[in-house]
């Protein structure tokens, strides 16, 4: 069973920065589209940023210009650099990897890492 592993969460003051990492052992990382999602208390999980296997990126409007998603295929690792953090960014952040071969879909998730933005 493939398990992605997030790290880097924590408590930060508004306006601060955090960098999240997601290790993805056991998959051919370069074949996967990768993404970050988040779930705040009492809310549904929603996507935040994604990056294709070719490196194209998309962002949720509310994080554009503040968050940067990147990947290092040699290290099988996904990153999310979060700057100018706001209290509304507080959530559990999950990484996700998706690939499709023919009719077979591969969809893996991490266990999540808590990000709390508070003074």
N, C-alpha and C positions, 0 to 999 in steps of 0.2 A: 504494500500500500504506500503510495507516494504521499509524503507530508511536506508541505512547504513550511518554512520556519522564519517568522518575522522577529525582528529585534529593533531596538532603538527608541521605543516609546518612553514616555515619562511625563513629568510635570514641568511646564514652562510658563513663564509670564507672557501676557499679551505683548505682541510685537517681537517675541523671541523666535528662535529657530530650532528645529529638530530634524534629524536625518534618520529615516527608517531604511532597514535592509530586509531583504527576503532571500534566504538561501533555498535553492531548489535542487537538492540532490536527487539522483535517480531518474531524471528525465533528460531528453535531448533538448536542453534549454533553448537553443537557437531556433528550434522549430515552433516554439510556443509564443503566442501573443500573451502578454502579461499585463496585469493591472492591479490597481489598489482600489479598494472599496472601504467604506466606513459605516459604522452603525452607532448612532447616538442613543442615549437612554430613551426608551419610549418611541423610537422611530425605526423605520425599516432601513435595512442595509441598502446603500446606494453607491454607485461607482464614483470614483474621484478622478482617476487618471488611468490611461492605458497606453501601451506601446506595442506596436506590431512586431513581428519577427524581423521585419525590415527596418524598424526604428522609427516609424511614424508615430506621432503622439497626439492624444486628445485629452482635454481637460474639462472638468466641470466648470461652468462659468465662474462660480464663486471662488475658485482657487487659481484661475488663470493669472499669470504674472507673479504668483506667490509660491506655487508648488512646481517642482520639476521632477518628472519621472525619467529614469534612465536605466540602462541594463548593461551588464558586463557578461557577454556570452562565455568568455574564457573562464570566468569564476562562477558561472551558473547563479548569478545574483542580480536581483532587481533592487532598485533604490527609489526612494522618494525624499527629495529635499524640500522641506517645508519652511518657508520664511514668512515673516510678518504674520505670525499666527494670531488667531482671534479666538475668543471664548467659544464661538460657534463651531470651531474646528474640533472641539472636544468630542471624542468618540473612540471606539475600538476600531483599529485599522487592520484590514485583512488584505493579504496579497493573494492573487489568483493567477493560475496559468491555464491557458486553453489552446487545444490543438485539435484538428480534425483530419483524419486519414480515411478517405473514402466516406463510408457512412458511420465510421466509429469516431465518437467524440471523447476527448480526454479533457477533464475539467478538475483541477486540483486547487485546494484552498489551504491556507495556513490557519493557525489557531487564534490569530489576532494579537495585537499589541495595543495597550491603552495609551492614548494621548490625551492629556489634560492641560487645558490652557486656562490658567487662573492666576489672579494676583493674590 
